[in-house]
Amino acid sequence: MKKIISSTILSASMLLAANTSYNNEVTLLVGGVYTEGNLDLERNYPEAGLSLGVNVEDSFIDQVEIGFLNSIKKVDFKNSNDKTSVLRVFVNVIKDYPISSSSSIYTLVGAGVENFSTENRNENSLFGNYGIGYKYKLSDRTALKFDLRHTIETDHGDNNLLYTAGLAFSFGEKASKPIIVKEEPKKVVQKKIMPVVLYDDDKDGVYNKNDKCLTTPKNAKVDMNGCIKSIELKINFKSDSDVMVKDYSNLLNAFANYLKDSDKKVIIAAYTDSRGKDSYNLKLSQKRAISIYNELIALDVKKDNLEAIGYGETNPVATNDTLEGRAENRRVKVIFTK
């Protein structure tokens, strides 16, 4: 039995080692086991353990998890004075389904081995398991996790329901790619000479006499009538995160007031630069769009007037070969649909 446990741990460790460039997560677990009625064990007993996960990019799964759960006390056998400790070592693959920028539901499936210090009706064996859980981020690096796992033992088909609560800590930031800075020739911008008799009070490029929307915000793109089509919000986020680099409350308050006064319907579109995998950048941009969406909802903008969409690294507005260009491409754009 010890050889089976050692082999399982070694195999999973090799899998984790192959992905050391990704972010990792360690979770402290506490919970219990609700046993099948015919297992000759206590119906319900407590357990605790530890799991280590590695995040996977560019794959249909999001994380590989290896861990163990061990009974906190000796477990009683029914109709016997014998007791046993119960150890389970497991390896799972996990798929994450984001709900918001701070919470998600995840599913898991995998296998493991269970070991009884005293064998009775219960024998050491392999088991399969599957489950569902909920994760809530407390900060960039900490989160609470709750899940249910159903295990089925391969020898007799015994069933157990494992319920756990965990405190997760992230570590091991992904190494950045080398940055190559290329100098680009300066563009010569010719100033337009405006006729003295023509005015453009909101500086949107449409003269007042033709402008049907005279209070267009700055950084907005307008149609031929001077009415807003889209606007670039000058908001930046921390590297590889949906947390904003500073307090943008003044900008967001002003923009929220404009939306409330005009009752416009908009799409909050978020983008990344080209570093990283396409699939990862798409998820990251979606989280950033949801972050701005939640800020505007908190400022009393109608939820029905907002939609959050992440577009990843698509539609760059500048080159991704320079620091300045990548900074311009990490942007939030608001598109007016009505």
Residue pairs with C-beta under 8 A, 6 or more apart in sequence:
1 113
1 115
1 124
4 113
4 124
4 126
5 89
5 113
5 115
8 89
8 91
8 112
8 113
9 66
9 89
11 91
12 64
12 66
12 91
13 66
15 54
15 64
15 91
16 24
16 52
16 54
16 64
16 66
19 54
19 55
19 56
19 64
20 54
20 172
21 174
21 175
22 54
22 55
22 56
22 57
22 172
22 174
23 54
23 55
23 170
23 171
23 172
23 173
23 174
24 52
24 53
24 54
24 55
24 170
24 171
24 172
25 52
25 53
25 54
25 55
25 63
25 168
25 169
25 170
25 171
26 50
26 51
26 52
26 53
26 168
26 169
26 171
27 50
27 51
27 52
27 53
27 67
27 145
27 166
27 167
27 168
27 169
28 50
28 166
28 167
28 168
29 48
29 49
29 50
29 51
29 67
29 69
29 164
29 165
29 166
30 46
30 47
30 48
30 164
30 165
30 166
31 46
31 47
31 48
31 69
31 162
31 163
31 164
31 165
32 44
32 45
32 46
32 47
32 162
32 163
33 44
33 45
33 47
33 71
33 86
33 160
33 161
33 162
34 43
34 44
34 160
34 161
34 163
35 41
35 42
35 43
35 44
35 45
35 160
36 158
36 159
36 160
37 43
39 121
39 122
39 158
39 160
40 77
40 78
40 79
40 80
40 120
40 121
40 122
41 75
41 76
41 77
41 78
41 84
41 122
42 75
42 76
42 78
45 71
45 72
45 73
45 75
45 86
46 71
46 72
46 73
47 69
47 70
47 71
47 72
47 86
47 162
48 69
48 70
48 72
49 67
49 68
49 69
49 70
49 88
50 67
50 68
51 65
51 66
51 67
51 68
51 166
52 65
52 66
52 67
53 63
53 64
53 65
53 66
53 94
54 63
54 64
55 62
55 63
56 62
56 63
56 64
57 276
57 277
57 279
57 280
58 277
58 278
58 279
58 280
59 279
60 95
61 93
61 94
61 95
62 94
62 95
62 96
62 106
63 93
63 94
63 96
64 91
64 92
64 93
64 94
65 90
65 91
65 92
65 93
65 94
65 108
65 110
66 89
66 90
66 91
67 89
67 90
68 87
68 88
68 89
68 90
69 87
69 88
69 90
69 162
69 164
70 85
70 86
70 87
70 88
71 85
71 86
71 87
74 83
74 84
74 85
75 83
75 84
75 85
75 86
76 83
77 83
77 84
77 118
77 120
77 121
80 120
82 118
82 120
83 118
84 116
84 117
84 118
84 119
84 120
84 122
85 116
85 117
86 114
86 115
86 116
86 117
87 114
87 115
87 117
88 112
88 113
88 114
88 115
88 127
88 151
88 162
89 112
89 113
89 115
90 110
90 111
90 112
90 129
91 110
91 111
91 112
92 108
92 109
92 110
92 129
93 108
93 109
93 110
94 106
94 107
94 108
95 106
95 107
95 108
96 104
96 105
96 106
96 135
97 104
97 105
97 106
97 107
98 104
98 283
98 286
98 287
98 290
99 105
100 290
100 294
101 137
101 242
101 287
101 288
101 290
101 291
101 294
102 136
102 137
103 134
103 135
103 136
103 137
104 134
104 135
105 132
105 133
105 134
105 135
106 132
106 133
106 134
106 135
106 147
107 130
107 131
107 132
107 133
108 129
108 130
108 131
108 132
108 133
108 147
108 149
109 129
109 130
109 131
110 128
110 129
110 130
111 126
111 127
111 128
111 129
112 126
112 127
112 129
112 151
113 124
113 125
113 126
113 127
114 124
114 125
114 127
114 151
114 153
115 124
116 122
116 123
116 124
122 158
123 155
123 156
125 153
125 154
125 155
125 156
126 153
126 154
126 155
127 151
127 152
127 153
127 154
128 151
128 152
128 154
129 149
129 150
129 151
129 152
129 162
130 149
130 150
131 147
131 148
131 149
131 150
131 162
132 147
132 148
133 145
133 146
133 147
133 148
134 145
134 146
134 147
135 143
135 144
135 145
135 168
136 143
136 144
136 145
137 143
138 144
140 170
140 238
140 241
140 243
141 169
141 170
141 171
142 167
142 168
142 169
142 170
143 167
143 168
143 170
144 165
144 166
144 167
144 168
145 164
145 165
145 166
145 167
145 168
146 164
146 165
146 166
147 163
147 164
147 166
148 161
148 162
148 163
149 161
149 162
149 163
149 164
150 159
150 160
150 161
150 162
151 159
151 160
151 161
151 162
152 158
152 159
153 159
153 160
173 240
174 240
176 239
176 275
177 275
179 323
180 321
181 322
181 323
182 321
182 322
184 319
184 322
194 200
198 207
198 208
198 209
199 207
199 208
200 206
200 207
200 208
200 211
201 208
201 214
202 211
202 213
202 214
202 215
202 216
202 226
203 218
204 211
204 216
204 220
204 222
204 226
205 222
205 226
206 222
206 224
206 225
206 226
208 214
210 224
210 225
210 226
211 225
211 226
212 225
212 226
212 227
213 222
213 225
213 226
213 227
213 228
214 226
216 222
216 226
216 227
216 228
217 228
217 231
217 254
217 255
217 258
219 231
219 232
219 233
219 234
220 228
220 229
220 230
220 231
221 228
221 229
221 230
221 231
222 228
222 229
223 229
228 264
228 336
229 335
229 336
230 333
230 334
230 335
230 336
231 255
231 333
231 334
231 336
232 331
232 332
232 333
233 251
233 255
233 292
233 331
233 332
233 333
233 334
234 251
235 244
235 248
235 251
235 292
235 331
235 332
236 244
236 245
236 246
236 327
236 330
237 243
237 244
237 245
237 288
237 291
237 330
238 244
238 245
240 276
240 284
242 284
242 287
242 288
242 290
242 291
243 291
244 291
252 292
252 295
252 296
252 299
253 299
255 296
255 334
256 296
256 299
256 300
256 301
259 266
259 296
259 301
259 305
260 300
260 301
260 302
263 302
263 305
264 305
264 336
264 338
265 304
265 305
265 306
265 336
265 337
265 338
266 305
266 306
266 307
266 334
266 335
266 336
266 337
267 307
267 308
267 309
267 334
267 335
267 337
268 289
268 292
268 293
268 296
268 306
268 307
268 308
268 309
268 332
268 334
269 289
269 309
269 310
269 311
269 332
269 333
269 334
269 335
270 285
270 286
270 288
270 289
270 292
270 308
270 309
270 310
270 311
270 331
270 332
270 333
271 285
271 310
271 311
271 312
271 313
271 314
271 315
271 316
271 329
271 330
271 331
271 332
271 333
272 281
272 284
272 285
272 288
272 312
272 313
272 329
272 330
273 313
273 316
273 320
273 325
273 326
273 327
273 329
273 330
274 281
274 313
274 316
274 320
274 326
274 329
275 320
275 326
276 284
276 313
278 312
278 313
281 312
281 313
282 310
282 311
282 312
283 310
284 310
284 312
285 310
285 311
285 312
285 313
286 308
286 309
286 310
287 310
288 310
288 332
289 308
289 309
289 310
289 332
290 308
292 308
292 332
293 306
293 307
293 308
296 306
297 303
297 306
313 320
313 329
316 325
316 329
317 328
317 329
317 331
318 324
318 325
318 326
318 328
318 329
319 325
320 326
320 329
